[in-house]
Every structure is written in structure tokens, then in C-alpha cells.
Amino acid sequence: MAGKYSKAIMPEDVNAKLEMGEKLSILDVREIDEWESGHIPDAKHIPLGYLTQRHTELDKNKEMIVVCHSGNRSSVACEFLEEMGYNVVNMTGGMSHWTGPRE
């Protein structure tokens, strides 16, 4: 997988949607220690290495924004999930560019 996917969104656009009260489905594919260091509120956490086994926990009927540290792992996750029939959007730049709230 080279991380080829259909859609992307910038971190500031995700934050703007959240600030406007939009309910977003966000999947964080970072490792546990990265997740614990801070994540987008209400995001679902499935590390990339577990995604092939746990993708059935996700809703194929909802658009899902996929997040990692820089956008590379999330692009791989997006490619995999798109191939499995999910509607996904890669958050370009990842959490390294996130200025919104963290849990």
C-alpha cells in the first residue's frame, strides 16, 4: 500500500467543523503512547497495526476522518479502508498540525 486515497482535509478545517458543532466520525490510527499524549475529543482509537482485524468496529455508512501524527499512516489506513468499502478522508499533516482541543 502506498497510501492512495480519494479525499483529504486539513486539520484547521476539521477543527472549524467541530467548532461549528458538526458531529464528525474521527479515527485515530496512532500507537497507544501517541494516543495517550493527546487526541481529538471523541475520536475512536484503533492503531494502524490492528486495523485489518478491527475495521468491522467502524461504520461504513458514515464519512470518517482518519488521523495519525503526520498524515502518512492515516493515508495507508485510508487506502485500506477505501478498498474495504469505507468512506474515508485523510487529515493531511495529522496531529503534528492540530491546534484544536485535545483529550
C-alpha positions, 0 to 999 in steps of 0.5 A: 500500500502506498497510501492512495486515497480519494479525499483529504482535509486539513486539520484547521478545517476539521477543527472549524467543523467541530467548532461549528458543532458538526458531529464528525466520525474521527479515527485515530490510527496512532500507537497507544503512547501517541494516543495517550499524549493527546487526541481529538475529543471523541475520536475512536482509537484503533492503531494502524497495526490492528486495523485489518482485524478491527475495521468491522468496529467502524461504520461504513455508512458514515464519512470518517476522518482518519488521523495519525501524527503526520498524515502518512499512516492515516493515508495507508489506513485510508487506502485500506479502508477505501478498498474495504468499502469505507468512506474515508478522508485523510487529515493531511499533516495529522496531529503534528498540525492540530491546534484544536482541543485535545483529550 
